[in-house]
Each structure stands twice: as C-alpha cells, then as structure tokens.
Amino acid sequence: MVRSVPIGGGAPVVIQSMTNTRPDNIEGTLVQIRKLTSAGCKIVRIAVPDSQAVESFKKIRNQTDVPLVADIHFDYRLAIAAIEAGADKIRINPGNIGSHDRVKMVVDAARGAGIPIRIGVNSGSLEKSLLQRFGGPTPEALLQSAQGYIATMESMNFRNIILSIKASDVLTTIKACRLLAENTDVPQHIGITESGTIRSGSIRSAVGIGTLLAEGIGDTLRVSLSGDPVEEIYVAKEILKSLELAEGPVVIACPTCGRTQIDVASLATQVEAMVADIEKPIKIAVMGCVVNGPGEARDADIGIAGGKQEGLIFVKGKAAAKVPESELLQTFRSYLDKL
Ligand code: SF4
C-alpha cells in the first residue's frame, strides 16, 4: 500500500509521475501535484536531494493527501528524514546508499512507519562487478543486481518492496523485466528511463511499457518524458486504455485521404480535450467524410463525420443529426452527454 493505493496482488495498474519543480518551490509543486492528479495520476514522486528539500517535502506532505514518494540518492540520512517527514514510500538504489548498516537503518525506519521501499535498479548505476562479469548492463546483469537487493531486504526480514529495473534501451528493459517476473513475485514498477521528448519518448514508452503490460508484467508505471509531467499521465492513460487495463474515452480518428471534407486533426484534438475528464468507457470516432466515415467507425459509440461545410453526428453507427460545421462540436457534446 502506498498510502491508500494498493500496488500488486492483482490491483489495477497504477499511474505515477514525478514533479519537476524546484524543491524549495512549495506552492509550485502543490500546483503541479494538483494538475497531475486531476489528469489521472495516483502517486506522485518528489526528488529529495538535500535536507532543505526534506523540509519542503514535509510542508507539501501537510498540504496534500496524495500518496507521495520521496526519491533519494546517496544519503541514507535523507531517506530516514523523508520517512519521518511523512513519505508514503521511498525510492532508493541500495547500491548508492552505502554500507549494509546504513541500508538497514533505512529499512528499519520504513518498517517503523509501515511504508514500502521501491528499489531502483538502473543500467546507469549498476555495480562494477556485475558490469565486468556480464560485459555491460545486460538484462541478466540487471536481474542479478535486483536479486541481490531482494536478498538483502529478505535478510533484514523486510518484504514490503517494489522493484524497478530500468534501462534507456527498450529491449534491455523488456528482457530484464521479463526475467524479474519469471524469477520473483515482487511487484514491478515499469518504465523506460530517459525515454526522450514527448513524441519519441511516448512511442518508446508505449512500445516498452505496452509490451510488458500485454504480457501481464507491471503493477505501476511511469512514462518518463522531457517536458510537462502532465503529458506523462495522458500517455500512460492511452497505453492502459489501449490494453483495456483502464477505462475511459478512446478517441479514434481517420488518417484522412482525398475524400476528406473537414479538418479532422483539429476536430479530433478538440474532441480529445473535451472528453479528457470523462471516465466513461466510450469509443468516439472523428471521420473525414460521410461516405465511408460512419461505416468505417461502425463500432464507435458516437462519432462525427465531415461533410461540405457541415457534419454528421452518428450514434452507434446511425445518423443522429446533420449540422453546419460551426455547430458541430456543440451538437456533438449534447449527444455525448445523453450517452
Ligand atoms: Fe478518407 Fe473518409 Fe476514410 Fe477518412 S473516413 S480516410 S476521409 S474515406
């Protein structure tokens, strides 16, 4: 459990993200947290790079009920302080936290607070001995590292953990996560690290995360994009909806062709924005022509097909209204609300 959110054990796959505001910008971070959660984010991670950030974390904690994860690197004291400040989970890489004793102090603090620890195994910070033995950050090397940390946690009698194995290389990530799923039953946080800009990163994430989810691997996910983290949530939701792992509106749009009589791209974008907050599992089609559109989108619950300066609203494959282009969106909304 991360505060009120279950992870693993058959619970729905959880979307999470990370704030990118400065640690001392408490108001800005709270605003970003609100934007993330209203877009569908269930757990928010915040970087805690120093003791001042712990103070900010505490203030943020006191002003939101959203499950918060403290992201810690290198300093075990920060991990303990973040737990005391009310973190609902901490994310560490035991390899850079230091000695066995220091890891144990962090584990004991987490145990005392009853919170889980996410162990992050990352291709960029793999143990030197494993890099030498396997000749690089291979999936097998990543698995070995993860298994080592699981064993360390078990030796401390601590099982409230979640594992993430991440590489910026999609195939390595997929193979390593598969190996982890084959060899352990620890819940997995999945994602492609440093995946890129909104366009390339979304595609790489959809391929990597989507492949794993389609195989039943992954209990929580983060789409990592260089940009506004709210975009990460939209992408994550599309990935989950396309695999029927989450409900919500799906907007399909035709690719357009020589028969197109309306600006499909702009219309589809406006429809997408219109339904962003709806949770109903409805399929919406935006099609470029009335000749083929309604037929091609027969399985859509509702749709728009473009005509010459006018448009057709169709519901369950049947024409419902023909209206001038200027009234199209408004009329579409009124039919949508009746569904
Ligand atoms: Fe072309 Fe009409 Fe099909 Fe769109 S729906 S691709 S405009 S035939």
Boltz pocket constraint, residues with backbone or C-beta under 6 A from the ligand:
constraints:
  - pocket:
      binder: B
      contacts: [[A, 254], [A, 255], [A, 256], [A, 257], [A, 258], [A, 259], [A, 260], [A, 261], [A, 287], [A, 288], [A, 289], [A, 290], [A, 291], [A, 292], [A, 293], [A, 296]]
      max_distance: 6.0
